[in-house]
Amino acid sequence: MHYVIHALDRSDAGDLRARTRPDHLAYLAGFEVTFGGPLLDDDGEMCGSLIVVNVETREAAEEFAAGDPYAEAGLFERVTITGLRPLLGT
């Protein structure tokens, strides 16, 4: 099943995203990521992440999100995980 992981950075994260990005991208390579990318604020600066991952269960999506180096580094202020039934663009 597909799950959307919507994560917003802490406002005081500074350059933590840039420092952690190589580990984050390497981590993602080990999973079936359907779609993903950085969220941008009104100035075009990265302010979060949106990832759609295809895993068996919600628990697997939660484990995926928790194991992300961004999450482990404390980058995110808020993370939501929501199931998705792809309909368009598939």
Phi, psi and omega in degrees: 000150178271142176228138176264126176250115182246114186233130179251133181292152170294145180292337181258022185288341179058228182265018180303320179300312182296319181293327186266348188303316179302318179293321178300311181295322177296320178298314182298330182298341181271007184229163176274086179270121181282320184199148176183164177171172180284146170274146183241142175278183183296341178265004180082011179269143179297134183223007181172188181222147171231122181227133172251118183240145179254104180226168186290321188221164174299321179300321178295322177295319178296319178295318177302310182297317182292329181277352179298130178306329174300313180294316181297330179278353179082025182292324191271139172275322184211138177228129173239146178234125184225135175294153182220134171253099182301135180230312181256147177076015181266000000 
